[in-house]
Amino acid sequence: MGAVFSKRHEKLIFEKRIGLSLSKRVRKRIWHVLIVYDYPCSYQPSPYDNWIENSQVLDEVARELLRRYGIDELKAFNDKDEQIPVDLNGFVNGCYPAQVFDVCELCCEYLEDKEEYAFQQNVNRVLDEEEVPWRFADGQFFKVDSTFLSEVISHSHELLRQVGCAGAIQEFTDARNDLTSEDFKGAIHNSCKAFESVLKFVLREESGNASTLIRKLEGIGFFADLPEGIAKPFSGQVLMSLPFIRNRLSGHGQGEEIMNIPKEYAKLTLHMAAALIQFVIERSLAMGNGETQGTVSDGDDDLPF
């Protein structure tokens, strides 16, 4: 179990540098989604015996919150702006916004994969309809800046899940979290790692840097539907744009002076990674590689420059 939203971004939340606000209406709608997925579940109280206890998802979420926060009871604000003891319903409707996200993320940990995906889609529907600039994917929340980019990123993430590319999913998730946490070099680095993992996946390769992998795409006719004079420049100038940013801004090649990377470059890289991942997977499927289940290496390869 990884850190919940409020712990992952604790410093930015404390410094009030993370823009997050949830209206009473949004909280109530999220609570109604949570109720739908309050399925029966079971847990093993002690690792030293096989005794199994039956429970409900939201009961376990409430207990897990106490453990994660190190507290004895849940408290939230009432209409008089006073903190009072509450049940989970009262907590969702009166806690800090980041803690609402904590509840949703913990809920995912008790759901099966199919149920988890449906739950996240329903939460995203609420966020979209209420124009809240956050989305929920792979059990974690991330901020988006426009409807178009939200759709591209979400669709790319879902494509990765469909083809079973676990390494790239984790790297893509890390890139999103790095951006939110203002680790801009980390966001750039992990965005490119996710892209390279996808290239290895569709090529069924376990190693190779971006330039080597992109040349191999050319070798299997990946761009065969383009005119002969365009295919090679397309792969070299378009697909290599992401590794270029990584190598110049996040990896080696910065020269003697270490650069401080503005947020806009990290956002650009993440969005480019989402679009390129979507392109490579969809192109691979169109070529008849729908059953590709390659093994990808999560380690860092040598940079091509």
For each residue, the residues with C-beta under 8 A, 3 or more apart:
1: 109
2: 8
3: 7 8
4: 7 8 68 101 102 105 106
5: 8 9 98 101 102 105 140 141
6: 9 10 13 96 98 99 101 102
7: 3 4 10 68
8: 2 3 4 5 140 177 180 181
9: 5 6 12 13 18 98 180 181
10: 6 7 13 14
11: 14 15 181
12: 9 15 17 18 180 181 182
13: 6 9 10 16 18 20 96 98
14: 10 11
15: 11 12
16: 13
17: 12 182
18: 9 12 13 98 180
19: 133 143
20: 13 97 98 101 134
21: 97
22: 26 27 30 97 100 132
23: 26 27 130
24: 27 28 93
25: 28 29 130
26: 22 23 29 30 126 127 130 132
27: 22 23 24 30 31 92 93 100
28: 24 25 31 32 93
29: 25 26 32 33 126 130
30: 22 26 27 33 34 92 100 104 123 126
31: 27 28 34 35 89 92 93
32: 28 29 35 36
33: 29 30 36 37 119 122 123 126
34: 30 31 37 38 58 92 103 104 107
35: 31 32 38 58
36: 32 33 119 122
37: 33 34 57 107 111 115 118 119
38: 34 35 56 57 58
39: 56 57 110 111 115
40: 54 55 56 57
41: 54 55 56 57 60 110
42: 52 53 54 55
43: 52 53 55 60
44: 47 50 51 52 53
45: 51 53
46: 49 51
47: 44
48:
49: 46
50: 44
51: 44 45 46
52: 42 43 44
53: 42 43 44 45
54: 40 41 42
55: 40 41 42 43 59 60
56: 38 39 40 41 59 60
57: 37 38 39 40 41 60 61 107 110 111
58: 34 35 38 61 62 88 107
59: 55 56 62 63
60: 41 43 55 56 57 63 64 110
61: 57 58 64 65 88 103 106 107 110
62: 58 59 65 66 74 87 88 91
63: 59 60 66 67
64: 60 61 67 68 106 109
65: 61 62 68 69 74 88 91 99 102 103 106
66: 62 63 69 70 71 72 73 74
67: 63 64 70
68: 4 7 64 65 102 106
69: 65 66
70: 66 67
71: 66 74 75
72: 66
73: 66 85
74: 62 65 66 71 85 86 87 88 90 91 95
75: 71 83 84 85 86 91
76: 83 84 86 90 91 93 94 95
77: 81 82 83 84 94 95
78: 81 82 83 84 94
79:
80:
81: 77 78
82: 77 78
83: 75 76 77 78
84: 75 76 77 78 90
85: 73 74 75
86: 74 75 76 89 90 91 94
87: 62 74 90 91
88: 58 61 62 65 74 91 92 103
89: 31 86 92 93
90: 74 76 84 86 87 93 94
91: 62 65 74 75 76 86 87 88 94 95 99 103
92: 27 30 31 34 88 89 95 100 103
93: 24 27 28 31 76 89 90
94: 76 77 78 86 90 91
95: 74 76 77 91 92 99 100
96: 6 13 99 100
97: 20 21 22 100 101
98: 5 6 9 13 18 20 101 102
99: 6 65 91 95 96 102 103
100: 22 27 30 92 95 96 97 103 104
101: 4 5 6 20 97 98 104 105 134 141
102: 4 5 6 65 68 98 99 105 106
103: 34 61 65 88 91 92 99 100 106 107
104: 30 34 100 101 107 108 119 123 136 141
105: 4 5 101 102 108 109 139 140 141
106: 4 61 64 65 68 102 103 109 110
107: 34 37 57 58 61 103 104 110 111 119
108: 104 105 111 116 119 120 139
109: 1 64 105 106 139
110: 39 41 57 60 61 106 107
111: 37 39 57 107 108 115 116 119
112: 115 116
113: 116 117
114: 117 118
115: 37 39 111 112 118 119
116: 108 111 112 113 119 120 139
117: 113 114 120 121 161
118: 37 114 115 121 122
119: 33 36 37 104 107 108 111 115 116 122 123
120: 108 116 117 123 124 136 137 139
121: 117 118 124 125
122: 33 36 118 119 125 126
123: 30 33 104 119 120 126 127 136
124: 120 121 127 128 135 136 154
125: 121 122 128 129
126: 26 29 30 33 122 123 129 130 132
127: 26 123 124 130 132 134 135 136
128: 124 125 131 132 147 150
129: 125 126
130: 23 25 26 29 126 127
131: 128
132: 22 26 126 127 128
133: 19 143 144 145
134: 20 101 127 141 142 143 144
135: 124 127 141 142 143 144 150 153 154
136: 104 120 123 124 127 140 141
137: 120 140 142 153 154 157 158 173
138: 157 161 169 173
139: 105 108 109 116 120
140: 5 8 105 136 137 173 176 177
141: 5 101 104 105 134 135 136
142: 134 135 137 153 176 177 179 180
143: 19 133 134 135 179 180
144: 133 134 135 149 150 153
145: 133 149 267
146: 149 150
147: 128 150 151
148: 151 152
149: 144 145 146 152 153 271 274
150: 128 135 144 146 147 153 154
151: 147 148 154 155
152: 148 149 155 156 271 274 275 278
153: 135 137 142 144 149 150 156 157 176 270 271 274
154: 124 135 137 150 151 157 158
155: 151 152 158 159 278
156: 152 153 159 160 172 273 274 275 277 278 281
157: 137 138 153 154 160 161 169 172 274
158: 137 154 155 161 162
159: 155 156 162 163 277 278 281 282
160: 156 157 163 165 168 169 172 198 277 281
161: 117 138 157 158 164 169
162: 158 159
163: 159 160 201 281 285 292 293
164: 161 293
165: 160 168 169 197 198 201 281 296
166: 169 170
167: 170 171 197 201 296 297 298
168: 160 165 171 172 194 195 197 198 201 277 296
169: 138 157 160 161 165 166 172 173 194
170: 166 167 173 174 298
171: 167 168 174 175 190 191 193 194 197 298
172: 156 157 160 168 169 175 176 190 191 194 273 274 277
173: 137 138 140 169 170 176 177
174: 170 171 177 178 186 190
175: 171 172 178 179 186 187 188 189 190 191 193 194 269 270 273
176: 140 142 153 172 173 179 180 187 270
177: 8 140 142 173 174 180 181
178: 174 175 181 183 184 186 187 189 190 266
179: 142 143 175 176 182 183 184 187 263 266 267 270
180: 8 9 12 18 142 143 176 177
181: 8 9 11 12 177 178 186
182: 12 17 179 263
183: 178 179 186 187
184: 178 179 187 188 261 262 263 265 266
185: 188 189 249 250 261 266
186: 174 175 178 181 183 189 190 250
187: 175 176 178 179 183 184 190 191 266 267 269 270
188: 175 184 185 191 192 245 246 249 250 261 265 266 269
189: 175 178 185 186 192 193 246 250 251
190: 171 172 174 175 178 186 187 193 194
191: 171 172 175 187 188 194 195 242 246 269 270 272 273
192: 188 189 195 196 210 242 243 245 246 250 269 273
193: 171 175 189 190 196 197 298 300
194: 168 169 171 172 175 190 191 197 198 273 277
195: 168 191 192 198 199 210 242 243 273 276 277 280
196: 192 193 199 200 209 210 213 243 301
197: 165 167 168 171 193 194 200 201 296 297 298
198: 160 165 168 194 195 201 202 277 280 281
199: 195 196 202 203 205 208 210 213 214 217 280
200: 196 197 203 204 205 206 207 208 213 294 296 297
201: 163 165 167 168 197 198 204 292 294 296
202: 198 199 217 280 281 284 289 292 294
203: 199 200 208 213 216 217 220 294
204: 200 201 292 294 295
205: 199 200 208 213 216 294
206: 200 295 296 297
207: 200 297 301
208: 199 200 203 205 212 213 216 301
209: 196 212 213 243 301 302 303 304
210: 192 195 196 199 213 214 239 240 242 243 304
211: 214 215 240 243 304
212: 208 209 215 216 304
213: 196 199 200 203 205 208 209 210 216 217
214: 199 210 211 217 218 235 236 239 240
215: 211 212 218 219 235
216: 203 205 208 212 213 219 220
217: 199 202 203 213 214 220 222 223 235 239 280
218: 214 215 221 222 223 231 232 235
219: 215 216
220: 203 216 217
221: 218 224 287
222: 217 218 235 283 284 287
223: 217 218 226 230 231 232 234 235
224: 221 231
225:
226: 223 230 231 234
227: 230 231
228: 231
229: 232 233
230: 223 226 227 233 234
231: 218 223 224 226 227 228 234 235
232: 218 223 229 235 236
233: 229 230 236 237
234: 223 226 230 231 237 238 239
235: 214 215 217 218 222 223 231 232 238 239 240
236: 214 232 233 239 240
237: 233 234 240 241
238: 234 235 241
239: 210 214 217 234 235 236 242 276
240: 210 211 214 235 236 237 243 244
241: 237 238 244 245 272
242: 191 192 195 210 239 245 246 269 272 273 276
243: 192 195 196 209 210 211 240 246 247 303 304
244: 240 241 247 248 305
245: 188 192 241 242 248 249 250 265 268 269 272
246: 188 189 191 192 242 243 249 250 251 269 303
247: 243 244 250 251 252 253 303 304 305
248: 244 245 251 253 254
249: 185 188 245 246 254 259 261 265 269
250: 185 186 188 189 192 245 246 247 261
251: 189 246 247 248 254 303
252: 247 303 305
253: 247 248 303 305
254: 248 249 251 257 258 259
255:
256:
257: 254
258: 254
259: 249 254
260:
261: 184 185 188 249 250 265 266
262: 184 265 266
263: 179 182 184 266 267
264: 267 268
265: 184 188 245 249 261 262 268 269
266: 178 179 184 185 187 188 261 262 263 269 270
267: 145 179 187 263 264 270 271
268: 245 264 265 271 272
269: 175 187 188 191 192 242 245 246 249 265 266 272 273
270: 153 175 176 179 187 191 266 267 273 274
271: 149 152 153 267 268 274 275
272: 191 241 242 245 268 269 275 276
273: 156 172 175 191 192 194 195 242 269 270 276 277
274: 149 152 153 156 157 172 270 271 277 278
275: 152 156 271 272 278 279
276: 195 239 242 272 273 279 280
277: 156 159 160 168 172 194 195 198 273 274 280 281
278: 152 155 156 159 274 275 281 282
279: 275 276 282 283
280: 195 198 199 202 217 276 277 283 284
281: 156 159 160 163 165 198 202 277 278 284 285
282: 159 278 279 285 286
283: 222 279 280 286 287
284: 202 222 280 281 287 289 292
285: 163 281 282 288 289 290
286: 282 283
287: 221 222 283 284
288: 285
289: 202 284 285 292
290: 285
291:
292: 163 201 202 204 284 289
293: 163 164
294: 200 201 202 203 204 205
295: 204 206
296: 165 167 168 197 200 201 206
297: 167 197 200 206 207 301
298: 167 170 171 193 197
299:
300: 193
301: 196 207 208 209 297
302: 209
303: 209 243 246 247 251 252 253
304: 209 210 211 212 243 247
305: 244 247 252 253
